[in-house]
Amino acid sequence: MVYLHYHIIYTIMRISINEIKEVHKMNKFLSDLLPGEKGVVKKVNGNSMIKRRIVDMGVVAGAIVEVQKFAPLGDPMEIKVKGFNLSLRKNEAELIELETA
């Protein structure tokens, strides 16, 4: 009886841990990342002009981006994408949907 009780608790805990791991793989926006964190661009949202400018700078689906640093007041932020550094405002970074690893 005691063994069965521990087995049930272990199974519930294992399921909970797997659910937590899946939550951490959820989609985020570039503005949510901290310096040193990386993500893979999933989608660039926004109106045509802003989206076009961001895509022209190399932030396209599948590109790996890493947050380098923030300005002293938090805006703009510097990211590394395709081997070069790029500064984006927070409102622009909110348009970039990422899949974190």
Secondary structure, DSSP 4 states (H G I P E B T S, - for coil): -HHHHHHHHHHHHHHHHHHHHHHHTSEEEGGG--TT-EEEEEEE-S-HHHHHHHHHTT--TT-EEEEEEE-TTS-SEEEEETTEEEEE-HHHHTTEEEE--
